[in-house]
Amino acid sequence: MSGVKIANAIKKYEAVQVIHGVDLQVEDGEFCVFVGPSGCGKSTLLRMIAGLEETTSGTIQIGDRDVTTADPADRGVAMVFQTYALYPHMSVEQNMGFGLKMNGVPKAEIKRKVNEASQILKLDDYLDRKPKALSGGQRQRVAIGRAIVRGPEVFLFDEPLSNLDAELRVEMRVELARLHKEIGATMIYVTHDQVEAMTLADKIVVLRAGNVEQVGSPMQLYKNPDNKFVAGFIGSPGMNFLDAVAGDGSVSASALGSGDIKTAAKLPEAGSSVTLGVRPQHITLDAQGTGLTVDLVEHLGGVTYIYLNAANGERIIVEASAEVDAPKLGANVSVRFDAENVMLFDTTTEQRIR
């Protein structure tokens, strides 16, 4: 296996630049996830690594080889797409071994590699079936098996679970995590689903408009975001943001009316406008207070999410234990914030104030 190094990678389509000088190191054996909203450039960057998109400038290395201009077949990568792209007239075994057959690999070697991959993916009982006789999750496992038998240096996944229903997505996330642990391969995975990113990744790369916003482990990004975009994107539900004004040792937010909010965060000059950020689980609901109106209550079994509207139109989401009696719709309540977990962001640059 090999790592991947990207240095000042730029991608342009004529006058339109979509990838802006990306620098990234993916270590050997690491599970790296590119995440971001639609149109942020994550799939384009993945296709540049695969050689399916030309790199306008900059370099891409796989292991110790510069593959910037190499053909896709010579890069030592295998790609799994959102669509399964299986041959409908072929069996599972034939689909998995087809690429090796086209490369002239002996039949005995193909059979050995297909059997090894099928054991890893628990496909032994399906080798004689055609794709139409498989579930969506099984078809995606066949597509992954086809990549495994090639023995690539790097696996590339482009939103491979997007076509699956919610239950199968969870099942396949577990399968992919187990697969990575078992074969120890370098994997780069693209998704717009931050839950997938948090549960699968060793390293997350958050992209926005072709730029890397932050790179780090899931919990690093969750607990210590560099900017408002990352703070809002990572975590479900997202972080609450309120317009606020810095004071002397505290901040005040118009959404909460009177009263100062204590925070352990570094404060700018008193009177400065800031954006206050706090996650739903770091807010305590006071059903006896006033100032906020209950707009929606979501009971999800283990937890309850309570959506509150402020008089100025801002919204606050509170996470509460399911064992706590939720207020009724339209009720007036107030909230308290955990000072240790209140973050502040510059209103102009959206960068974290540290």
Residue, then its C-alpha position, 0 to 999 in steps of 0.5 A: m500500500s502507499g500514501v498519497k501526496i497532493a501539492n498545490a493542485i489546481k483544476k481549471y475548466e477553461a477560465v473557471q477554476v474549481i480546485h484552488g491550490v490543494d495541499l494534502q498528505v494521506e498517510d499509508g493505510e489511512f482512511c481519509v474522507f473528503v466531505g463538503p456540500s454539493g459543488c465543493g470539488k470533492s469528487t473532482l479532486l478524487r478524480m484528479i487522483a484517479g487520473l480521470e480528470e487532468t490536473t491543470s497544475g501542481t503534482i500528485q504522488i502515490g507512494d514515491r511515484d509522481v503520477t500527475t500525468a500518468d494514465p489511470a491504469d498506471r496509477g495503482v488505484a481502484m475506484v468504486f463509484q456511486t453506481y455499481a456498474l456491474y455487467p448484468h449478464m455475468s455472475v458475481e464471480q465473473n464480474m469480480g474477476f473480469g478486469l483480471k481476465m482482460n489483463g491476461v491473468p491466469k484463471a487459477e490466479i483469478k479464482r484465488k483472488v476472487n475467492e479471497a475477496s469474496q471471503i472478506l466481503k462475505l459473498d461466498d454464497y452469491l458467487d453464482r448469482k447475477p446482479k439482478a438477484l442481489s440487494g443494493g448492498q450486495r451489489q455494492r459489495v461486488a463492486i468493492g470486491r472487483a476493486i479488491v482483486r486488482g490489489p491496488e495501492v489506493f482505494l478511491f470511493d466516490e459516494p458509494l452508499s448514496n443509492l442505498d436506503a438508510e438501513l443499508r447505508v448503516e450496514m455498509r458503513v460498518e462493512l467498509a470500516r471492517l474492510h479497512k481494518e482487515i486489509g489495512a489499505t489506503m482509502i480515500y472516500v468522498t461523501h456529502d454526508q458528515v455522519e459517514a465522514m465522522t464514523l469512517a474517517d481517520k482523517i477528514v478533509v473539509l472542502r468548500a468552493g474548491n478550497v480545503e477549510q480544515v484537515g484533522s481527525p473527526m473529533q479534532l474538527y468537531k471539538n476544535p473547528d477553525n471557522k464557522f463553516v467547519a463548526g456548522f458542517i461537522g455535527s448533527p444537528g449543526m452548531n447553533f449560531l447567534d449574533a452577539v456583542a463582546g463585553d467584559g468577560s462575557v457576551s450578550a446575544s439579542a436572541l436571548g434578551s437581557g443577561d450576559i453569557k459567560t464563556a471560556a473563549k478568548l474575547p475581542e475588544a468590548g463592543s465588538s460584534v461576534t458570532l456565538g456558536v454552541r452545540p445543542q448538547h451544551i445548552t440546558l433548557d429552562a421550562q420555567g423561563t421566558g424569551l424563546t418560543v418552542d417551535l418544534v419537538e423531535h422525539l428520536g428515542g434516545v434523545t429529543y431535539i427542541y427547536l426554539n424561535a427567538a423574537n429576532g427570528e434566530r433559531i436555537i436547537v437544544e438536545a435533551s434526554a428523552e427522559v426529560d419532559a419536553p415543553k409543549l409547542g408554543a410554550n415560552v422557555s429560556v436556555r443556559f449555555d455551558a461556558e466551557n463549550v461556547m465558541l466565538f467567530d469573527t463576523t467578517t472572516e468567520q474565523r474562530i476567535r482563539 
